[in-house]
Amino acid sequence: DDMNEVLSVERSDYATEDEYIGAVSEALDGTLRENGITLDGEIINSIAEYIGDEYSDIDEMTDEQFNDMLLYYYDAYLEYIN
């Protein structure tokens, strides 16, 4: 349910793509922190860009889509630590 709050950020509410991704990043960071997860800003931004590219046109994330996002996060995390 918390990820659906992140998805509620509307691209049309922002003048630029950077502003939109920034808002998604902020919402994602807040959601993760509320659930006891703290990630580096680079990882948050990377996931936010992925969400913007892949899921900005949906209102509610399915379990399969959520799992896909988690796998992407894992890839982003591995990239970050290497």
N, C-alpha and C positions, 0 to 999 in steps of 0.2 A: 504493500500500500504506500509506503514511503516513497518508493521510486516513482509512483504515479504523480506525486507532488512535483518531482523534478520534471516530469513530462508536461506538467501544466504550464511551464514557462513557454510563452508563445513567441515565436520568431517575429511575427508581425508587430509586436509591441516594441521592437528595438530598431533603431535607425541603421545599424550596421551589424554585420555578422559577428564582429568582435564583441560588441555589446551583448548580443544574444548569447554567445558562448560564455561570456563572463557571468551572465545571469544564471545559465545552466550550471556552471562551475560552482557558483555560490550556493545554489539550491542543493546541488549534489553534496558539497562539503558539509552543509548544515544537516542534511539527512543522514549522512554517514556518521558524523559526530554524535548525533542524537542516539545512534545505535552502537556507540562505543568504538567507532572506527576512525582513526586519524591517518590521513595519507598526505604525502608531499603534494604541494601545489601542482607540480608538473604532471603527476599521475592524475590528479583531479581534472586538470585541463585536458589531458589526453582522453580521458573517459567522457568528459563533457563534449568534446568534438565528435567522438564516436556516437554518442547519444544524439547529438544534433544532426549528424549525417544519416543515421540509421532509423531513428525513432521519433523524430520531431513531428511526424504526421499522424501519430497515434495518440489516443487518449488514455489507454490503459495497457500496461505491459503484461503479456502472457507469461506463464512460467518458462516457456521455451525461450522467449525473448530475454527474460531476466537472466537465464542461464547463459545465453549468448553474450550478454553484457558482462557477466562475471568472467567468462573465458577471455573476453577482450581485456578486462581489468588485469587478469593474470598475465597476459601477454605484455601489457603496458608495465606492470610491476617488474617482470623479468628484464625488460628493456631498461628500466630505470636502475636496477641494481647491477647491471653489467657495464 
